[in-house]
Amino acid sequence: MHDLDLSSLLPIVKQHPYPLLFATVSGAHLYGFPSPDSDIDLRGVHLLTADDLFGLDPAEATVERSLDDGRELDLVTHDAGKFFSLLLKRNGYVLEQLYSPLVVQALPEHAELKELAAGCITRHHVHHYLGFARGQWTLALKSSPPRVKPMLYVFRVLLTGIHLMRTGQVEANLVTLNETFGLPYIVALVERKLTGPENGVLEGAEMEQLEAEYHRLTSELEQAGAASSLPDAPTARAALNDLLIRLRRAYSL
C-alpha cells in the first residue's frame, strides 16, 4: 500500500474559493489499490456565500480544478444544497465521498452529515452499482490488451454494492471488502496494481476467469438487492434540510 500524506493535501484544499464542509480523498487511494503514479482525487462539499446565493450571477454549484504540485490532483466539490439533493437520490458516488476515511479537512458538521446520510441509503442503490459495474466492464473491454486497473474498478464496484445491500454500510476499499469475500484473484490483481504501473495488462487466459466472475458477482448483486432489508425511500430529507439551513446561517452569511 502506498501511504498518502493527507496533511500534504491541506494547502491544496485551503486554496478553495469557498468554505469547505469536508474534503476527502476518493479514487484509487480510497479503493485500496493506488499505483506509485496514481492521480489524487479530492472530493468534497463547499458552502456558497450569501452573495452567490442571492446575487444575479450564477453560483458555482460544482467547482472543478485540475492541479499539479508535482503530483496530478483532481479537485471536485459540490455546494451543500446540490450534494444533499444527490444524497437523496440513489447516488453511490456521493455516499463514498462522504464516508471516505481519508479526510483532509472537515467542519464539525461533517460527522452529523454522516449520521444523517445513513437515512438516505435505500435498496434502490443497487441500480446505481449495477449500472456502474456495467459501465466499468464496457470500458475494461475496450482496452487491447485488457488492463489491470479497469478490471479492479469493476470488482470494486460489484463488491461495494453487494456489501451495501447486505449491511447498509458504505465500504469502498477493495482490500477491506475482500477480507469478507475471500477472492484469490482480487489479491493477485491488487498486488499487481500496487507494485506496477497504471497501465499493467492482463493475459488472455485471465480474462476468461474474470469474465465468469463478473457475471457471477453481477447476479449476486441483483440477488442481494432483491433480498435487502434496506428501506424503499430515504427518511432523512427533513433532517438534511434543517442541517442545510444551519450551515447556510453559520458559514454563508
N, C-alpha and C positions, 0 to 999 in steps of 0.2 A: 504494500500500500504506500502510495506517495503522499506523505503528510503535507497538508496545506496550512500555511501560517495565516490564520484568519485575521490576526492583528495587522498583517501587512496590507490587508484589503481595506482597512478602516479609512486611510487617507483618500481612497478612491470614492467610497460612498459618501464621505463628508463633502465632496465636491458637488453632490446632487443639489439641484436648484430649489428643492422643496424639503421640508421636514420629512423624515422617514419614520413610519411606524415600525418597519423592520426591513432588514436586508439580509438575505440568506444566500448560500451557495447551492446551486442546482447542478444538473448535468452529470458528467462522468464522475466528478468528485463525490456527489451525493449518492450516485448509484453504486459506488464501491469499486469502480474499475478505471481510474484515471491513468493514462499513459504519462510518461515523463513530459511529453509535449502537448498534453490536453489543454484546451482552452478553459478559462474560468468563467462560468456562467453565474452572474449575480442577478438575483430576483428580489422583488420587494414591493412595498406599498408606500406611496407618498401621500402627503396631505396638501391639497391645493390651498393657496392663500385666499383671503376674503376678496381681494381684487380679482383674482382669477375666477372665483365662483360667481361674483356679482357683475363683473365688467362685460363689455361688449365683445372683447376679443375672445376667440375660442381658447378654452383651457386645455392644458396638456393632460388628458385623461391617461395617456400612456407616454412614458418617457423611455426612449431607447438610445443608448450610447455604445459605440464601439471604441474601446480604449486600448492603449498599448504602453505599458510602463516596463517593457522588457518581457512582458507576458501578454498574450492575447486575452482580453477581457471583454465580456459582453454584458452590459447592464440594462435590464428592462424592469421598470416599475409601473404599477397602475395606481391611479388615485384610489383612495379608500372606498369611495362610492362605487366605482366600477368593480373593484376587487370583491367587495361584499356582494354585489349583484352576481358575479361569477361564482362565488361560493354557493349561492342559492340554486345554481344550475348543476347539472351532472358533469362538472369540470374537475377532472383529476389533477390537471396541471397546477391549479392554484392551491389545492389541498397539499400537494407535495412540496410546494414552495413554502407554505405556511408552517408545515410540520418538519421542515428540514432541520436537523440538529446542528447544521453548520451555520450558526448565527454570527454574522459580522457586527450587526448593530440592531438594537431593539429598544423601543419605549416600553414602559411597564404594561401598557395595554395589549402588547403582543401576547402575553400569557392569557389574558382574558379572551382575546380573539380565538386562540387555540381551543380554549374550553368551549366557546360558543360554536365553533365550526364543527364540533362533533355532532351537533344537531342539524348539520347540513348534509351529512353522509346518508345516502339512500341506496336501496337495492338497484336503482336505475343507473348508478355509476358503472355498473357492469357494461353498459353500452359504450361508455367512454373508453374503457380499457379494451373491449373487443374491437372497436373501430381503430383505436390507436395501434393495437397489435397488427391488424391487417395492413395498415399504412406502413408500419415499420418493416413488415415482411415483404411487401411490394418493393420498398426501397432496397432491402437487402438483396433481392433477386436481380436488381438492375446492375449490380457490380459484377464485373467479369475479370478475374475470378471473384467469387464472393469473399467478403472481408469479415474479420472477427468482430469489429466494432458494431456494425449494424445488427449482427446476429445477437450480440449481447443486449442491445436495446430491445429487440423482440422479446427475449425471455424475461428481461427485467419487467417489462410492461405486463406480461401474462402473469407472472408470479405476484406482482404488486396487486393486480386485480383480484386474483383468487384469494389472496390473504385478506384484502379489504372486505370482500363479500363474506368471508367466513368469520372474521373477527371484528369488523368495524374499525380497524386500526390502519393508519397510513404508514406503510413501510416501503421506502423506495430503494433501499440498499440491497443489491442483488446478493452480496455475500451473506448478509444477515438473513435474508429470506431463505437462502439455500441451506441454512442451518436446520430449517424445518423440512424443506423439500428433499434435501439429500441427493441432488442430481450430479453425478460424477462429471458429466460433460460441462456443466457450469463451472466447476472448479478448474477444469482444464482451460476453458475459454478465458476465464478471468485471469488466470496466470499468464497466458499468452499476451493478453491486453496490457497487463501491468508491467511486463518486462520488455515488451516490444514497441514498435512504432504504431502510430494511429492507424496505419493502413495495412496491418498484418492480414494475410489472406488465409482462406480455408481450402483444404484439398477436396476434390470431388467426392470421395467416399464419405467424408464427414457430413456433407450436405444431405445425404440420404437419411442418416440418423436424425439430423437436426430438423429436417422437414417432417419426418414422422412425429417428432416431439412437438413441433409447432402445432400440428393438427390435434395431437392428444391433449395438450395443455389448453388449446382453444376450446375444445369440448369440455374440459374440466372447468374452465372459467364460466362457460354457459351454464353448466350444471350448478356451480356454486352460486351464480346469480339467481337461478330459479329456486334454490333451496334457502337463500339467505333470509335471516330474520330481521334484516335492516328495514327501516320504515319505507313507505312509498313516497313520502314527501318530506321536505325539510321542516323542522319545528322551530328554527332559530330566527326567523325573519324579524319578529318584533324586538328581540334582544339585540340583533345586529343593527337595527335601525336606531335603537337607543344608544348603542356604543358609537355609531357614526356621528350622531348629533353631539355627543360629549367630546369626541375627538375634534370635530369642527370648532366647537366653542373653545377648546383648550389650546389648539395649535394653529388654527387657520386665521384667527382674528388678530 
